[in-house]
Structures are given as C-alpha cells and as structure tokens.
C-alpha cells in the first residue's frame, strides 16, 4: 500500500469528520438530511483502512456510530461500536507484533470504551449484550459487568474461562470443580452430542488436573473417572467415548506411568501427546507441569 494512498485516505477521513461536525452543529435532525450519507462514507473508509491502519478504521467506525445514533438507529450504532472495538484490538495486536517492548495500552482502552458504550445501548437480557461481555472480558477479565441472559452455551463458556483463570494461578482443585460442573450439567441433560468438543476438552483437562493433584483415595473426586484410565487394554468406557481411540490410549499410558512413577515412560507419553493436535495450549502446559512434578 503506497504512502500516498494512505495520506489520501487520512485526508478523506478528516473531510468526513468535518462533515459530521457540521451536521452536529445543526439543532434539529430534520435539517440534516445527509447523516446517512456521512455514515456510509465512514463505513467505506473503515473497510479501506482496516488492513493496514486498523486504528483509523476504529475511528471511522466510531464516526459511523455517532451518525447512527443521530438518526436513531440503535442496532446500527451498536454494530458500528463493536466493529470499532475489534479494530482497536486488531491495532493493539499489530502494535505488539511490531514493537512489543514499547506497545501502549491506548488501543485496548479505545476498545474498552467502545464495548462499554455498546453495552449501555442494550437491555440486560439481550443475547448480544452477553456476547459483548464475553469479548470485553477477553481484554479485561476482572471487569464487573453481568447480563441476565443465560443459556447452556454461555454458562459453559463462563465456567471454562473461570477454570482457565484458576489454572493460571495453580488452583487446580477449583479448576477441576468448575470443569466437573460443566460435565455434570451436560450429562444430566443428556446432550453430550451437542457439545462434543467441550466434553473432550473437559475430559482431558480434568484427567491432567487429577494427575497433578495426586489426591489420596480418601478424597472423593470421582474415583471411577480416573479408574477408566488405570489399566492398559481395557478399551474405552462410556465416559471417555468423546475421545479418539488414539488419544484415549495415550492418556491411559499417561495415568499408568504416573501411578507407577515411571518417569521414562511418562516423558515418552508426553512427547507423543505434544504432537497431538486435539490438545489445547492450556492442556499442553499442564502436561509439561505434570512431567516436571513427577521428575522431582
């Protein structure tokens, strides 16, 4: 993209901003018939900026949102604000990639403002509000914003995110309990077929957490669950049917190696599992911690 093209686009952005300022000076909306045209100009500029100057795309979407607000188009305003927030996040990711040491928080702050403005335009029981809160918590996990909207999928997401936070601070008991809550909820409603990937993630992570916790038999953490993996060659049982046969037997080998404190076998299984695309990044980290724990 030529520098001249970028300069031309920035000049178009400034011109469009000036149009919006003139419109905003008008007291009655009926005397400002060009608001929709200016909104369209901002939207087109945002698309052109998005690939190489996402921070300008975000500003354009914010301009579009102001126009939509003036004409009373609340869905259009919310959509523009969401696009602005995502463009700010893209700008932040680009900045970190180019210069991680000097990356500022300005773009994330812009995203936060856009998300909160969008939330203020929606009712508490809106599915859109619940989805926005999910995105907002990706950049600000501790933000205290809730929605009255709830569904099984949103509940699963919230519990998984909470379990991930517990894993980060090495609170493996809390993480295990949250994932077990997901497992129990899905199985009680007999809707495992609707959440195969979720059930696979929960199964693998719970197993790794139990291996890390090394709980004594007297502590009741579903001994039948870990017993499924305690003997090589028994084949899959009901609870583990969400896993592929290869992954199931690798996890069986992992559990048996831990129980026998066979470090060489444990490392060999770890090496095989490290190439398994079915494991998430978090599960790979737990696997590494597991080997470190048993190698001491």
Secondary structure, DSSP 8 states (H G I E B T S, - for coil): --HHHHHHHHHHHHHHHHHHHHHHH-SSGGG-TTHHHHHHHHHHHHHHHTTT-HHHHHHHHHHHHHHHHHTT-HHHHHHHHHHHHHHHHHHHHHHHHH-GGG--SHHHHHHHHHHHHHHHTS-TT-HHHHHHHHHHHHH-TT-----S---HHHHHHHHHHHHHHHHHTT-HHHHHHHHHHHHHHHHHTT-GGG-HHHHHHHHHHHHHHHHHHT--TTS-S-HHHHHTTSSTTS---GGGTTS-HHHHHHHHHHHHHHHHT-HHHHHHHHHHHTT-TTS-HHHHHHHHHHHHHHH-
